[in-house]
Amino acid sequence: SVNGSRILVLGLAYKRNTGDARESPAIAVVDQLLQLGADVRAADPHVGGHQPPQRVPRAEVTSEELSAADLVVLLTDHDEFDYGLVAEHARSILDTRRRLHACPQVEYL
């Protein structure tokens, strides 16, 4: 169930390694998760808190934040993200960019 689940979204920008979130599909994904009752947090090293979605708390990609999330969703694959850390500490990952395929601890179905 999504309702009440803590979800960490990685990347809000329209394109990797940029800070432009205008018309980003990630915003629609975040909106849908919020409508379903998820506790959403977002991490994006390029998109500041003054850009949408402003109602979503910003987070750093730390082992604590990753471990606390029921699901980590990779939406924009910025080079700054530590994908080894994500693979090591996330309980569940939805990798929409197939960026984690190089991490040996991630098994794709």
C-alpha distances in whole Angstrom, upper triangle without the diagonal:
4,6,8,7,11,12,15,17,20,23,23,26,27,29,29,32,32,31,31,28,29,28,25,22,20,21,19,16,16,16,14,11,13,13,9,9,9,12,14,17,19,22,25,29,30,28,30,28,30,29,25,23,24,22,20,21,23,22,25,24,24,24,22,20,19,18,16,14,10,11,15,15,19,20,24,26,28,31,30,27,28,26,27,25,22,22,23,21,18,15,14,15,15,19,20,23,24,25,24,26,29,27,28,25,23,23,22,21
4,6,5,8,9,12,14,17,19,20,23,24,26,26,29,29,28,27,24,26,24,22,19,17,17,16,13,12,13,10,7,9,10,6,6,6,9,10,14,16,19,22,25,27,25,26,24,26,25,22,19,21,18,16,18,19,19,22,21,22,22,21,18,17,17,15,12,9,10,12,13,16,17,21,23,25,28,28,25,25,24,25,24,20,21,23,20,17,15,13,14,14,17,18,21,22,24,23,25,28,26,28,25,22,23,22,21
4,6,9,10,14,16,19,21,21,25,26,28,29,31,31,29,29,25,27,25,24,21,19,18,17,15,13,13,11,8,9,9,6,4,5,8,11,14,17,20,23,27,28,26,26,24,26,25,22,19,20,17,16,17,20,20,23,23,24,23,21,19,19,18,16,13,11,12,15,16,19,20,23,26,28,31,30,27,28,27,28,26,23,24,25,22,19,17,16,17,17,20,21,25,26,27,26,29,31,30,31,28,26,26,25,25
4,7,9,13,15,19,21,21,25,27,29,29,31,31,29,29,26,28,27,25,23,20,19,19,16,14,15,13,10,10,11,9,6,5,6,9,13,16,19,22,26,28,25,25,23,26,25,22,19,20,16,15,15,18,18,21,21,21,21,19,16,16,16,13,11,10,12,14,16,19,21,24,26,27,30,29,26,26,26,27,25,22,23,24,20,17,16,16,17,18,21,22,25,26,27,26,29,31,29,31,27,25,26,26,26
4,6,10,12,16,19,19,23,25,27,26,28,28,27,27,24,26,26,23,21,18,18,18,15,13,14,13,10,10,12,10,8,5,6,8,11,14,17,20,23,25,24,24,22,25,24,21,19,20,17,14,15,17,16,18,18,18,18,16,14,13,13,10,8,6,8,11,13,16,18,21,23,24,27,26,22,23,22,23,21,18,19,20,17,14,12,12,13,14,18,19,22,23,24,22,25,27,25,27,24,22,23,22,23
4,7,10,13,16,17,21,23,24,24,25,26,24,25,22,25,24,22,20,17,17,17,14,12,14,14,10,10,13,12,10,6,5,6,8,11,13,17,20,22,21,21,19,22,21,19,17,17,15,12,12,13,12,15,14,15,15,13,10,10,10,7,5,5,7,9,11,14,16,19,20,22,24,23,19,20,19,21,18,15,17,18,14,12,11,11,12,14,16,18,21,22,22,21,24,26,24,25,22,21,22,22,23
4,6,10,13,14,17,19,21,20,22,22,21,22,19,22,21,18,17,13,14,15,11,9,12,12,8,10,13,12,10,7,6,5,6,8,11,14,17,19,18,19,18,21,19,17,15,16,14,11,11,12,11,13,12,14,14,13,10,9,11,9,5,6,5,6,7,11,12,15,17,18,21,20,17,18,17,19,16,13,15,17,14,11,11,10,10,10,13,14,17,18,18,18,21,23,21,23,20,18,20,20,21
4,6,10,11,15,17,18,17,19,19,18,19,17,20,20,17,16,12,13,15,12,10,13,14,11,12,15,15,14,10,9,6,5,6,7,11,14,16,15,16,15,19,17,16,14,15,14,10,10,9,8,10,9,11,12,12,8,7,10,9,6,8,6,5,6,9,10,12,14,15,17,16,13,14,14,16,14,11,13,15,12,10,11,10,10,10,12,13,15,17,16,16,19,21,19,22,19,17,20,20,21
4,6,8,11,14,15,14,16,16,15,16,14,17,17,13,12,9,10,12,9,8,12,12,10,12,15,15,15,11,11,7,6,5,6,8,12,14,13,14,14,17,15,13,12,14,14,10,11,9,9,11,10,13,14,15,11,10,13,13,10,11,8,6,5,6,7,9,11,12,15,14,12,14,13,16,15,12,14,16,14,12,14,12,10,10,10,11,13,15,14,15,18,20,19,22,20,18,20,19,21
4,7,10,12,12,11,12,13,13,14,13,16,17,13,13,9,12,14,12,11,14,15,14,15,19,19,18,15,14,11,9,6,5,6,9,11,11,13,14,17,15,14,13,15,16,12,12,10,9,10,8,12,14,15,11,10,14,14,12,14,11,7,6,5,6,6,8,9,11,11,8,11,11,14,13,10,13,15,14,12,14,13,10,10,10,10,11,13,12,12,16,17,17,20,19,17,19,19,21
4,6,9,9,8,9,10,10,11,9,13,13,10,10,7,10,13,11,11,14,16,15,16,19,20,20,17,16,12,11,7,6,5,8,8,8,11,13,15,13,12,12,14,15,13,13,11,11,11,11,14,17,18,15,14,18,18,15,17,14,11,9,7,5,4,7,7,11,10,9,12,13,16,15,13,16,19,18,16,18,17,14,13,11,11,11,14,12,14,17,19,19,22,21,19,22,21,23
4,7,9,9,11,10,8,8,6,9,10,7,8,5,7,10,10,9,12,14,14,15,17,19,19,17,16,12,11,7,8,6,9,9,7,10,11,12,10,9,9,11,13,11,12,11,12,13,14,17,20,20,17,17,20,20,17,19,16,13,11,9,7,6,10,10,14,13,13,16,16,20,19,17,19,22,21,19,21,19,16,15,14,13,13,16,16,18,21,22,22,26,25,23,25,24,25
4,5,7,8,6,6,5,4,8,9,6,8,7,9,12,12,12,15,17,17,18,20,22,23,20,20,16,14,11,10,8,9,7,6,10,12,13,10,10,11,13,16,14,15,13,15,16,16,20,22,23,20,20,23,23,21,22,19,16,14,11,9,6,9,9,13,13,13,17,17,21,21,19,21,24,23,21,24,22,19,17,15,14,13,17,16,18,21,23,23,27,27,24,26,25,27
4,7,9,8,8,6,5,7,7,4,7,7,9,11,12,13,15,17,18,19,21,23,24,22,22,18,17,14,14,11,13,11,10,13,15,16,12,12,13,16,18,17,19,17,18,19,19,23,25,27,23,23,26,26,23,24,21,18,15,13,9,7,10,11,14,16,16,19,19,23,23,21,23,26,26,24,26,23,20,18,16,13,13,17,16,19,22,23,24,28,28,25,27,25,27
4,7,6,8,7,8,10,11,8,10,10,12,15,15,16,18,20,20,22,24,25,27,24,24,20,19,16,14,11,13,10,11,15,17,18,15,15,16,19,21,19,21,18,19,19,19,22,25,27,23,22,26,27,24,25,22,19,16,12,10,7,8,8,11,13,14,18,17,21,22,20,22,25,25,23,26,23,20,18,15,13,11,15,14,17,19,21,22,26,26,24,26,24,26
4,6,8,9,10,13,14,11,13,12,15,17,16,17,20,22,21,23,26,27,27,25,24,20,19,15,13,10,10,9,11,15,17,19,16,16,17,20,22,20,20,18,18,17,16,20,22,24,22,20,24,25,23,24,21,17,15,11,9,6,5,5,8,10,11,14,14,18,19,17,19,22,22,21,24,22,18,17,14,13,10,13,12,15,17,18,19,23,23,21,24,22,25
4,7,9,11,14,16,13,15,14,17,19,19,19,22,24,24,25,28,29,29,26,25,22,19,16,13,10,9,7,10,13,16,18,16,17,18,20,23,20,20,17,17,16,16,19,22,24,22,21,25,26,24,26,23,19,17,14,12,8,8,5,7,8,10,14,15,18,19,18,20,23,23,22,25,24,21,20,17,16,13,16,14,17,19,19,20,24,25,23,26,25,28
4,6,8,11,13,11,14,13,15,18,18,18,21,23,23,24,27,28,29,26,25,21,19,15,13,10,9,6,8,11,15,15,13,14,16,18,21,19,20,17,18,17,17,21,24,26,23,23,26,27,25,27,24,20,18,15,13,10,10,8,10,11,13,17,18,21,22,20,23,26,26,24,27,26,23,21,19,17,16,19,17,20,22,23,24,28,28,26,29,27,30
4,6,9,12,11,14,13,13,17,17,17,19,22,22,22,25,27,27,24,23,20,17,14,12,8,8,4,5,8,11,11,9,11,13,14,18,16,17,14,16,16,17,21,24,25,22,22,26,26,24,26,24,20,18,16,14,11,12,10,13,13,14,18,19,23,22,21,24,26,26,25,27,26,23,22,20,19,18,21,19,22,25,25,26,30,29,28,30,29,32
4,6,9,8,12,11,12,15,16,16,17,20,21,21,24,26,26,24,24,20,18,15,14,11,11,8,7,10,12,12,9,10,12,14,17,17,18,16,18,19,20,23,26,27,24,24,28,28,25,27,24,21,19,17,14,11,14,12,15,16,17,21,22,25,25,23,26,29,28,26,29,27,24,22,21,19,18,21,20,23,26,27,28,31,31,29,31,30,32
4,6,5,9,8,8,11,13,12,14,16,17,18,20,22,23,21,20,17,16,13,13,10,12,9,7,9,11,11,7,7,9,11,14,14,16,14,17,18,19,23,25,26,22,23,26,25,23,25,22,19,17,15,12,10,14,13,17,17,17,21,21,25,25,22,25,28,27,25,27,25,22,20,19,17,17,21,20,23,25,27,27,31,31,28,30,29,30
4,5,9,10,9,11,14,14,14,17,19,19,20,23,24,23,22,19,18,16,16,14,16,13,10,12,13,12,8,8,10,13,16,16,18,17,20,21,22,26,29,29,26,26,30,29,26,27,25,22,19,18,14,13,17,16,20,20,21,25,25,29,28,26,29,31,30,28,30,28,25,23,22,19,19,23,23,26,28,30,31,34,34,31,33,31,33
4,6,9,8,9,12,13,13,15,17,18,19,21,23,22,22,19,19,17,17,16,18,15,13,15,16,15,11,10,11,14,16,17,19,19,21,23,24,27,30,30,27,26,30,29,26,27,24,22,18,17,14,13,17,17,21,22,22,26,25,29,29,26,28,31,30,28,29,27,24,21,20,18,18,22,22,25,27,29,30,34,33,30,32,29,31
4,5,6,8,9,10,12,13,15,16,18,20,21,20,20,17,16,14,14,13,15,13,11,14,15,15,11,10,10,14,16,15,18,17,19,20,20,24,27,27,24,23,26,26,23,24,20,18,15,14,10,10,13,14,18,19,19,22,22,25,25,22,25,28,27,24,26,23,20,18,17,14,15,18,19,21,24,26,27,30,30,27,28,26,27
4,5,5,7,9,10,11,13,14,16,17,19,18,19,16,16,14,15,14,17,16,14,17,17,18,14,12,12,15,16,15,18,18,19,21,21,24,26,27,23,22,25,25,21,22,18,16,13,12,9,10,13,15,19,20,19,22,21,25,25,22,23,27,26,23,24,21,18,15,15,12,13,17,18,20,22,25,25,29,28,25,26,23,24
4,5,5,6,9,10,11,12,14,15,17,15,16,12,12,10,12,11,14,14,12,14,15,16,12,10,9,13,14,12,15,14,16,17,17,21,23,23,19,19,22,21,18,18,15,13,10,10,6,8,12,13,17,18,16,19,19,22,22,19,21,24,22,20,21,18,16,13,13,11,12,16,16,18,21,23,23,27,26,23,24,22,23
4,5,5,6,9,10,11,12,14,15,14,15,12,12,10,13,12,16,15,12,14,13,14,10,7,6,10,11,10,13,13,16,18,19,22,24,24,20,20,23,22,19,20,17,15,13,13,10,11,15,16,20,20,19,22,22,25,24,21,24,26,25,22,23,21,18,16,16,14,16,20,20,22,24,27,27,30,29,26,27,26,27
4,5,5,6,9,10,10,12,14,14,15,13,14,13,16,16,19,18,16,17,17,17,14,11,9,13,13,13,16,17,19,21,21,25,26,26,22,22,25,23,20,20,17,16,13,14,11,13,17,19,22,23,21,24,24,27,26,23,25,28,26,23,24,21,19,16,17,14,17,20,21,23,25,28,28,31,30,27,27,25,26
4,5,5,6,9,10,11,13,11,13,10,12,11,14,15,18,18,16,18,17,18,16,12,11,14,14,12,15,16,17,19,19,22,23,23,20,19,21,20,17,16,14,13,10,11,9,12,15,17,21,21,19,22,21,24,23,20,21,24,23,19,20,17,15,12,13,12,14,17,18,20,22,25,25,28,26,23,24,22,22
4,5,5,6,9,10,11,9,10,7,9,9,12,13,17,17,14,16,14,16,13,10,8,11,10,8,11,12,14,17,17,20,22,21,17,17,20,18,15,15,13,12,10,12,10,13,16,18,21,21,19,21,21,24,23,19,21,24,22,19,19,17,15,14,15,14,16,19,20,21,24,26,26,28,27,24,25,24,25
4,5,5,6,9,10,10,11,9,12,12,15,16,20,20,17,18,16,17,14,10,8,11,10,10,13,15,17,20,21,24,25,24,21,21,23,21,18,18,16,16,14,15,13,16,19,21,25,24,23,25,25,28,26,23,25,27,25,22,22,20,19,17,18,17,20,23,23,25,27,30,29,32,30,27,28,27,27
4,5,5,6,9,9,12,10,13,14,17,18,22,22,19,21,19,20,18,14,12,15,13,12,16,17,19,22,22,25,26,25,21,21,23,21,17,17,15,15,13,15,14,17,20,22,26,26,24,26,25,28,27,23,25,27,25,21,21,19,18,15,17,16,19,22,23,24,26,29,29,31,29,26,27,25,25
4,5,5,7,5,8,7,11,12,15,17,21,22,19,20,19,20,18,15,12,15,13,11,14,15,17,19,19,22,22,21,18,17,19,17,14,13,11,12,11,14,13,16,19,21,25,24,22,24,23,25,24,20,22,24,22,18,18,16,15,13,16,15,19,21,22,22,25,28,27,29,27,24,25,23,23
4,5,5,5,7,7,10,12,16,18,21,22,19,19,17,19,17,14,11,12,10,9,12,14,16,19,20,22,23,22,18,19,20,18,15,15,14,15,14,16,16,18,22,23,26,26,23,26,25,27,26,22,24,26,23,20,20,19,18,17,19,19,22,24,25,25,28,31,30,32,30,27,28,27,27
4,5,7,10,10,14,16,19,21,25,25,22,23,20,21,20,16,13,15,12,12,16,18,20,23,24,26,27,25,22,22,23,21,18,17,16,18,16,19,18,21,24,26,30,29,27,29,28,31,29,26,27,29,27,23,23,21,20,19,21,20,24,26,27,28,30,33,32,34,32,29,30,28,28
4,6,9,10,14,16,20,22,26,26,24,25,22,24,22,19,16,18,15,14,17,19,20,23,24,25,26,24,21,21,22,19,16,15,14,16,15,18,18,21,24,26,30,29,27,28,27,29,28,24,26,27,25,21,20,18,18,17,20,20,23,25,26,26,29,32,31,32,30,27,28,26,26
4,7,9,13,15,19,22,25,26,24,24,21,23,22,18,16,17,14,13,15,18,19,22,22,24,24,22,19,19,20,17,14,13,14,16,16,19,19,22,25,27,30,29,26,28,27,29,27,24,25,27,24,20,20,18,19,18,21,21,24,26,27,27,30,32,31,33,30,28,28,27,27
4,6,9,12,16,19,22,23,21,21,19,22,20,17,14,16,13,11,12,15,15,18,19,20,20,19,15,16,16,13,11,10,10,12,13,16,16,19,22,24,27,26,23,24,23,25,23,20,22,23,20,17,16,15,15,15,18,19,22,23,24,24,26,29,27,29,27,24,25,25,25
4,7,10,14,17,20,22,19,19,17,20,19,16,14,14,11,9,9,12,12,16,16,17,18,16,13,14,14,11,9,10,11,12,13,16,17,19,22,23,25,24,21,23,22,24,22,19,21,22,19,16,16,15,16,16,19,20,22,24,24,24,27,29,27,29,26,24,26,26,26
4,7,10,13,17,18,16,16,14,17,16,13,11,12,9,6,7,9,10,13,14,16,17,15,12,12,14,12,9,10,10,10,10,13,13,16,18,19,22,21,18,20,20,22,20,17,19,21,18,15,16,15,14,14,16,17,19,21,21,21,24,26,25,27,25,23,25,24,25
4,7,10,13,15,13,13,12,15,14,13,10,11,9,6,5,6,6,9,11,13,14,13,9,11,13,11,9,11,11,10,10,12,13,14,16,17,19,18,15,17,18,20,17,15,18,19,16,14,16,15,14,15,16,17,19,21,20,20,24,25,24,26,24,22,25,24,26
4,7,10,12,10,11,10,13,12,11,9,10,10,7,6,5,6,8,9,12,15,14,10,11,14,13,11,14,12,10,9,10,10,11,13,13,16,14,13,15,16,18,16,14,17,19,16,14,17,16,14,14,15,15,16,19,18,18,22,23,22,25,23,22,24,24,26
4,7,9,8,10,10,13,12,12,11,12,13,10,9,6,5,6,7,10,13,13,10,11,14,14,12,15,13,10,10,10,10,10,11,10,13,11,9,12,13,16,14,12,16,17,15,14,17,16,14,15,15,15,16,18,16,17,20,21,20,23,22,21,23,23,26
4,5,5,8,9,12,11,12,12,13,15,12,11,8,8,8,9,13,16,17,14,14,18,18,16,19,16,13,12,10,10,8,10,8,11,9,9,12,14,17,15,14,17,19,18,17,20,19,17,16,15,15,15,18,16,17,20,21,21,24,23,22,25,24,27
4,6,8,10,13,12,14,14,15,17,15,14,10,10,8,10,13,16,17,15,16,19,20,19,21,19,16,15,13,13,11,11,8,10,7,8,12,14,17,16,15,18,20,19,19,22,22,19,19,18,18,17,19,17,18,22,22,21,25,24,23,26,26,29
4,6,10,11,10,12,14,14,17,15,15,12,13,12,13,17,20,21,18,19,23,23,21,24,22,18,17,15,13,11,11,9,11,9,11,15,17,20,19,18,21,23,23,22,25,24,21,21,19,19,17,20,18,20,23,23,23,27,27,26,28,28,31
4,7,8,7,9,10,11,14,12,12,10,12,12,14,18,21,21,18,19,23,22,21,23,21,18,16,15,13,11,13,11,14,13,13,17,19,22,21,19,23,25,23,22,25,24,21,21,19,19,18,21,20,22,25,26,25,29,29,27,30,29,31
4,5,6,9,10,9,12,11,11,9,11,12,15,18,21,21,18,20,23,22,21,24,22,20,19,17,16,14,16,14,17,15,16,19,21,24,22,21,25,26,25,24,26,26,24,23,22,22,22,25,23,24,28,28,28,32,31,29,32,32,34
4,5,7,8,6,9,9,8,7,10,12,15,18,21,21,18,20,23,21,20,23,22,19,19,18,17,16,18,17,20,17,18,21,23,25,23,22,26,27,25,24,26,26,24,23,23,23,23,26,25,26,30,30,30,33,32,30,33,33,35
4,7,8,6,10,11,11,11,14,16,19,22,25,25,21,23,26,25,24,26,25,23,21,21,19,18,21,19,22,20,21,24,26,29,27,25,29,30,28,27,29,29,27,26,26,25,25,29,27,29,32,33,33,36,35,34,36,35,37
4,6,6,10,10,12,11,14,16,19,22,25,25,21,23,26,25,23,25,23,21,19,19,16,15,18,17,20,19,19,23,24,28,26,24,28,30,28,26,28,27,25,24,23,22,22,26,25,27,30,31,31,35,34,32,34,33,35
3,5,8,8,11,11,14,17,19,22,25,25,21,22,25,23,21,23,21,19,17,17,15,15,18,18,21,20,20,23,24,28,26,24,27,29,27,25,27,25,23,22,22,20,21,25,24,26,29,31,31,34,33,31,33,31,33
4,6,6,9,10,13,16,18,21,24,23,19,20,23,21,19,21,19,17,16,16,14,15,18,18,21,20,20,23,24,27,25,23,26,28,25,23,25,23,21,20,21,19,21,24,24,25,28,30,30,33,31,29,31,30,31
4,5,7,9,13,16,18,21,24,23,19,21,24,21,20,22,21,19,18,19,17,17,20,20,23,22,21,24,25,28,26,24,27,29,26,24,26,25,24,23,23,23,24,27,26,28,31,32,32,35,33,31,34,33,34
4,6,9,13,16,19,21,23,22,18,20,22,20,18,20,19,18,18,19,18,19,22,22,25,23,22,25,26,29,26,24,27,28,26,23,25,24,23,22,23,23,25,28,27,28,31,33,32,35,33,31,33,32,34
4,6,9,13,15,17,20,18,15,16,19,16,14,16,16,15,14,16,15,16,19,19,22,20,19,21,22,25,22,20,23,25,22,20,21,20,19,19,20,20,22,24,24,25,28,30,28,31,29,27,30,29,30
4,7,10,13,15,17,15,12,14,17,14,13,16,16,15,15,16,16,17,19,19,22,19,18,20,21,23,21,19,22,23,20,19,20,20,20,20,21,21,23,25,24,24,28,29,28,31,28,27,29,29,31
4,7,10,12,15,14,11,13,16,14,13,16,16,14,14,15,15,15,17,16,18,16,14,17,18,21,18,17,20,21,18,17,20,20,18,19,19,20,21,23,22,22,26,27,25,28,26,25,28,28,30
4,7,9,12,11,7,10,13,12,11,15,14,12,13,14,15,15,16,15,17,14,12,14,16,18,15,14,17,18,15,14,17,17,17,18,18,19,20,22,20,20,24,24,23,25,24,23,26,26,28
4,6,9,9,7,9,12,12,12,16,15,13,14,14,15,15,15,13,15,11,10,11,13,15,12,12,15,16,14,14,17,18,16,18,18,20,20,21,19,18,22,22,20,23,22,21,24,25,28
4,7,8,6,7,10,11,11,14,13,10,12,12,14,14,13,12,13,10,7,8,10,11,8,8,12,12,10,10,14,15,14,15,15,17,17,18,16,15,19,19,17,20,18,18,21,22,25
4,5,5,6,8,10,11,14,14,12,15,15,17,17,16,15,16,13,10,9,11,11,8,8,12,11,9,10,13,15,15,17,17,20,20,20,18,17,20,20,17,20,17,18,21,23,26
4,6,5,6,8,10,13,13,12,15,16,19,19,18,18,18,15,12,10,11,11,7,8,10,8,6,8,11,13,14,17,18,21,21,21,18,16,19,19,16,18,15,16,19,21,24
4,5,5,6,9,12,13,13,16,17,20,21,20,20,20,18,15,14,15,14,11,11,13,11,8,9,12,14,15,18,19,22,23,23,21,19,22,23,20,21,18,19,22,24,26
4,6,5,6,10,11,10,13,14,17,18,18,18,19,16,13,13,14,14,11,10,13,12,9,9,11,13,13,16,17,20,21,21,19,18,21,22,19,21,19,18,21,23,25
4,5,5,8,8,7,11,12,15,16,16,16,17,16,12,11,11,12,8,7,9,9,6,5,8,9,10,13,14,17,18,18,16,15,18,19,16,18,15,15,18,19,21
4,6,8,9,9,13,15,18,20,19,20,21,19,16,14,14,13,10,9,10,9,5,5,7,9,11,15,16,19,21,20,19,17,20,21,17,19,15,15,18,20,22
4,7,9,10,13,16,19,20,21,21,23,21,17,17,17,17,14,12,14,13,9,8,9,11,13,15,18,20,22,22,21,19,22,24,21,22,19,18,21,22,24
4,5,6,10,13,15,18,18,19,21,20,16,16,15,16,14,11,13,13,9,7,7,8,10,12,14,17,19,20,19,17,20,22,19,21,18,17,19,20,21
4,7,10,13,16,19,20,21,23,22,19,18,17,18,16,13,13,14,11,8,6,7,9,11,14,17,19,19,19,18,20,22,20,21,18,16,18,18,19
4,6,10,12,15,16,18,20,20,16,16,15,16,14,11,12,13,11,7,7,5,6,7,10,13,15,16,16,15,17,20,18,19,16,14,15,15,16
4,7,10,12,13,15,17,16,13,13,11,13,12,8,10,12,10,7,8,6,5,6,8,11,13,13,13,12,15,17,15,18,15,13,15,15,17
4,6,9,10,13,16,16,13,14,12,15,14,10,12,15,13,10,11,9,6,5,6,7,10,11,12,11,14,17,16,18,17,14,16,15,16
4,6,7,10,12,13,10,12,10,13,13,10,11,15,14,11,13,11,8,6,5,6,7,9,8,9,12,15,14,17,16,14,15,14,17
4,7,9,13,14,12,14,13,16,16,13,15,18,18,15,17,14,11,9,7,6,7,10,10,12,15,17,17,20,20,17,18,17,19
4,6,9,11,10,13,12,16,16,14,16,19,19,17,19,17,13,12,9,8,7,11,10,12,15,16,17,21,21,18,20,19,21
4,6,8,7,10,9,13,14,12,14,17,17,16,19,17,13,12,9,9,6,9,7,10,12,13,14,18,18,16,18,17,20
4,5,6,9,10,13,14,13,15,18,18,17,21,19,16,15,13,13,10,12,10,12,15,15,16,20,20,18,21,20,23
4,6,8,9,12,13,13,15,17,18,18,21,21,17,17,14,15,12,13,10,12,15,14,14,18,19,18,21,21,24
4,6,9,12,12,12,15,16,17,17,21,20,18,18,16,17,15,16,12,13,17,16,16,19,19,19,22,23,26
4,6,9,9,8,11,13,13,13,17,17,14,15,13,14,13,14,10,11,14,14,13,17,16,16,19,20,23
4,6,5,6,9,10,11,12,16,16,14,16,14,16,14,14,11,10,13,12,11,14,14,14,17,19,22
4,5,5,6,8,10,10,14,13,11,13,11,13,12,11,8,6,10,9,7,11,11,10,14,15,18
4,5,5,6,9,10,13,14,12,15,13,16,15,13,10,8,11,9,6,9,8,9,13,15,19
4,5,5,6,8,12,13,12,15,14,17,17,16,13,11,14,13,10,12,10,11,15,17,20
4,5,6,6,9,10,8,11,11,14,14,13,11,9,12,12,10,12,10,10,13,15,18
4,6,6,8,9,8,11,10,14,14,12,11,7,10,10,7,9,6,6,10,12,15
4,6,9,10,11,14,14,18,18,16,14,11,13,13,9,10,7,8,12,15,18
4,6,9,10,14,14,18,18,17,16,13,16,16,12,13,10,11,14,16,19
4,6,7,10,11,15,16,15,14,12,15,16,13,14,11,10,13,14,17
4,7,10,13,16,18,17,17,14,16,18,15,15,12,11,12,14,15
4,7,10,13,15,14,15,12,14,17,14,15,12,10,11,12,13
4,6,9,11,11,11,9,12,14,12,14,12,9,10,10,12
4,6,9,9,11,10,12,15,14,16,14,11,12,10,11
4,5,5,7,7,9,12,12,14,14,10,11,10,12
4,6,8,10,11,14,15,18,17,14,14,12,13
4,5,8,9,12,13,16,17,14,15,13,15
4,6,6,9,10,13,14,11,11,9,12
4,6,7,9,12,13,10,12,11,15
4,5,5,9,9,7,9,9,13
4,6,8,9,7,8,7,11
4,6,9,8,10,11,14
4,6,6,9,10,14
4,6,8,10,14
4,6,10,13
4,6,10
4,6
4
